[in-house]
Amino acid sequence: MSDRSVGLLPLARIYASMGKRREVVQALRPSRRTARLTVGALLALIYSALGDRDRAIAELEKGVQTRS
């Protein structure tokens, strides 16, 4: 995962807490392509902040399956 992709995750979290869905999607685009183990937990937090609990749970389940 590139440093840039990881660096965008906190920004996506901030956008999510502000309810700025379009900005979250744009910030996550590079991360979703390269997402791996610990990123799943961060993505779960972001989706949860957006109120998308189904996607948040899906990210957590991926982590359980890969034991991350």
C-alpha positions in Angstrom: 0.0 0.0 0.0 1.4 3.4 -0.9 2.0 6.1 1.8 -0.5 8.3 -0.1 -3.3 5.7 0.2 -2.7 5.3 3.9 -2.5 9.1 4.4 -6.0 9.5 2.8 -7.7 7.2 5.3 -7.7 9.8 8.2 -9.0 12.4 5.8 -11.8 10.0 4.7 -12.7 9.5 8.4 -12.9 13.3 8.9 -15.1 13.7 5.8 -17.3 10.8 7.0 -17.8 12.4 10.4 -18.9 15.6 8.6 -21.3 13.6 6.4 -19.5 14.5 3.2 -20.1 11.2 1.3 -18.7 12.3 -2.1 -15.4 13.4 -0.5 -15.2 10.1 1.4 -15.7 8.1 -1.8 -13.0 10.1 -3.6 -10.5 9.8 -0.7 -11.1 6.0 -0.4 -10.8 5.3 -4.1 -6.9 4.8 -4.0 -7.2 2.9 -0.7 -9.9 0.5 -1.8 -7.7 -0.6 -4.7 -4.8 -1.5 -2.3 -6.7 -2.2 0.9 -5.3 -5.0 3.0 -5.4 -6.2 6.6 -5.4 -3.3 9.1 -7.0 -0.9 6.6 -10.2 -3.0 6.9 -10.7 -1.8 10.5 -10.2 1.8 9.4 -12.7 1.4 6.6 -15.2 -0.1 9.0 -14.9 3.0 11.1 -15.4 5.3 8.1 -18.4 3.4 6.8 -19.9 3.3 10.3 -19.5 7.1 10.6 -21.3 7.4 7.3 -24.1 5.3 8.8 -23.4 2.5 6.3 -23.4 -0.3 8.9 -23.7 -3.1 6.4 -20.4 -2.1 4.7 -18.8 -1.5 8.1 -19.7 -5.0 9.2 -18.6 -6.5 5.8 -15.1 -4.9 6.3 -14.9 -6.3 9.9 -15.9 -9.8 8.6 -13.2 -9.6 6.0 -10.7 -9.0 8.8 -12.0 -12.0 10.7 -11.7 -14.2 7.7 -8.1 -13.0 7.0 -7.3 -12.9 10.7 -6.1 -9.4 10.6 
